[in-house]
Amino acid sequence: MLIFLGFLFSYDIILLEGGIMKKGLKFLVVLPIVFLTAGCGAEKKEVVNHCVLTSTSTTQGYSVNSTYDVYSKNNVVSKVVTEEVVESDNESVLSYFEKYLKETYESQNETYGGTTNKVTNENGKVTSSTTIDYSKMDLDKFVKSNTALSSYVNDKNQLTKDGVISLYESLGAKCE
């Protein structure tokens, strides 16, 4: 691109020295092309897709409300921020979910890295706030251990936004 622009600039000087005064017109024709081609290779801005999943188990006496914010750029997911809220009047149900969520995310972080998680149990609710930073995760190991994810990654083993969104939607989440 720079070589092309350098050639046009040199060509304009040669034309000007030869007495042909069409530099301004040529500049007006080339300028829009420069702006168009400069935008073609530029990376897109980070996009955040918001997904919500709600489920209720009346027989077990709890409900789960989950939100997933999927951060991506150029269709590659950089991180997912989740909040899962379990509500129940049964303290043993809440204790189970508290332990399960802590152990699940701690194990994931120990095995693959990139995961931070905080779980609280207050006022009839267990709240799990999690950030999975895929730039800090061993994605090769993660995908090899979770072969079902292979259809959600690109050829560099990076999770794609389209793949992650379709995964959440297949679980019943509504994504925007």
C-alpha positions in Angstrom: 0.0 0.0 0.0 2.8 2.5 0.9 4.7 1.5 -2.2 1.6 2.2 -4.3 1.2 5.7 -2.7 4.9 6.5 -3.1 4.6 5.6 -6.8 1.6 7.9 -7.2 3.3 10.7 -5.4 6.5 10.3 -7.6 4.4 10.1 -10.7 2.6 13.4 -9.8 5.9 15.2 -9.4 7.1 13.9 -12.8 3.8 15.0 -14.4 4.1 18.4 -12.7 7.7 18.9 -13.9 6.6 18.0 -17.4 4.0 20.8 -17.3 0.9 18.7 -16.9 -1.3 20.2 -14.1 -3.6 17.4 -13.2 -2.2 16.7 -9.8 -5.3 18.0 -7.9 -7.7 16.0 -9.9 -5.6 12.8 -9.5 -5.4 13.5 -5.7 -9.2 13.7 -5.5 -9.6 10.4 -7.3 -6.9 8.6 -5.2 -7.9 10.0 -1.8 -11.1 8.1 -1.6 -9.4 4.9 -2.7 -6.8 5.4 0.1 -9.5 5.8 2.7 -11.4 2.7 1.4 -8.4 0.5 1.3 -7.1 1.7 4.7 -10.3 0.5 6.3 -10.2 -3.0 4.7 -7.3 -4.3 6.8 -8.2 -2.5 10.1 -9.4 -4.6 13.0 -13.0 -4.2 14.1 -13.9 -2.8 17.5 -14.6 -5.1 20.4 -18.1 -6.4 20.4 -20.1 -7.5 23.4 -23.0 -10.0 23.1 -25.3 -10.4 26.0 -27.0 -13.7 26.7 -29.5 -14.7 29.4 -30.5 -18.2 30.5 -33.1 -18.9 33.0 -34.2 -22.2 34.4 -36.4 -23.4 37.2 -36.6 -26.8 39.0 -39.8 -26.8 41.0 -39.2 -30.4 42.1 -35.7 -29.5 43.5 -36.9 -26.0 44.7 -34.5 -23.7 43.0 -34.2 -21.3 40.0 -31.0 -20.3 38.1 -30.6 -17.0 36.3 -27.4 -16.7 34.3 -26.0 -13.9 32.2 -23.1 -14.2 29.8 -21.3 -11.3 28.3 -19.2 -12.5 25.4 -16.4 -10.1 24.4 -15.0 -10.6 20.9 -13.1 -8.9 18.1 -13.0 -10.1 14.5 -15.2 -13.1 15.6 -12.6 -14.3 18.1 -13.8 -14.5 21.8 -11.3 -12.8 24.1 -13.3 -13.3 27.4 -16.7 -14.2 28.8 -18.0 -12.6 32.0 -20.8 -14.6 33.7 -23.1 -14.1 36.6 -25.0 -17.1 37.8 -27.6 -16.6 40.5 -29.3 -19.6 42.2 -32.3 -18.8 44.4 -33.8 -21.3 46.8 -35.5 -21.5 50.2 -33.6 -24.7 50.9 -30.2 -24.1 52.5 -28.9 -27.5 51.5 -29.6 -26.7 47.8 -27.7 -23.4 48.1 -24.8 -25.1 49.9 -24.6 -27.7 47.1 -24.5 -25.0 44.4 -22.0 -22.9 46.3 -19.6 -25.8 46.6 -20.2 -27.0 43.1 -19.6 -23.6 41.5 -16.4 -22.9 43.6 -14.9 -26.3 42.8 -15.8 -26.2 39.1 -14.2 -22.9 38.4 -11.2 -23.5 40.7 -10.5 -26.7 38.9 -10.9 -25.1 35.6 -8.4 -22.3 36.6 -5.9 -24.8 38.0 -6.1 -27.0 34.8 -6.2 -24.3 32.1 -5.7 -20.9 33.7 -7.5 -17.7 32.8 -10.4 -18.1 35.2 -11.3 -15.8 38.1 -14.4 -16.6 40.2 -16.1 -15.3 43.3 -19.0 -17.2 44.9 -21.2 -15.8 47.7 -24.1 -17.3 49.6 -26.4 -14.7 51.1 -30.1 -14.1 51.6 -31.4 -17.2 49.8 -29.1 -16.7 46.8 -25.8 -18.1 45.7 -24.1 -15.7 43.3 -21.2 -16.8 41.1 -19.3 -14.0 39.3 -16.8 -15.4 36.8 -14.4 -14.0 34.2 -12.8 -16.4 31.7 -10.0 -14.6 29.9 -9.1 -16.8 26.9 -5.9 -14.9 26.3 -4.6 -16.3 29.6 -5.9 -19.8 29.1 -4.2 -22.8 27.6 -6.7 -23.1 24.8 -5.0 -26.1 23.1 -5.3 -28.1 26.3 -8.8 -26.8 26.9 -10.0 -27.9 23.5 -8.3 -31.2 23.6 -9.9 -32.0 27.0 -13.3 -30.8 25.8 -13.6 -32.3 22.3 -17.2 -31.1 22.0 -15.8 -27.6 21.7 -13.9 -28.4 18.5 -16.8 -27.2 16.3 -16.8 -23.9 18.1 -13.1 -23.0 17.4 -11.2 -21.7 14.4 -8.1 -23.3 12.9 -6.0 -21.6 15.6 -8.0 -23.2 18.4 -9.6 -19.8 19.3 -13.2 -19.8 20.3 -15.3 -18.0 17.8 -18.1 -15.6 18.8 -20.5 -17.4 16.5 -19.6 -20.7 18.0 -20.0 -19.5 21.6 -23.3 -17.8 20.9 -24.7 -20.9 19.2 -23.5 -23.0 22.1 -25.4 -20.7 24.6 -28.4 -20.6 22.4 -28.4 -24.4 22.1 -28.7 -24.5 25.9 -31.8 -22.2 25.7 -30.1 -18.8 26.2 -31.5 -15.7 24.5 -28.6 -13.7 23.0 -28.5 -10.2 21.5 
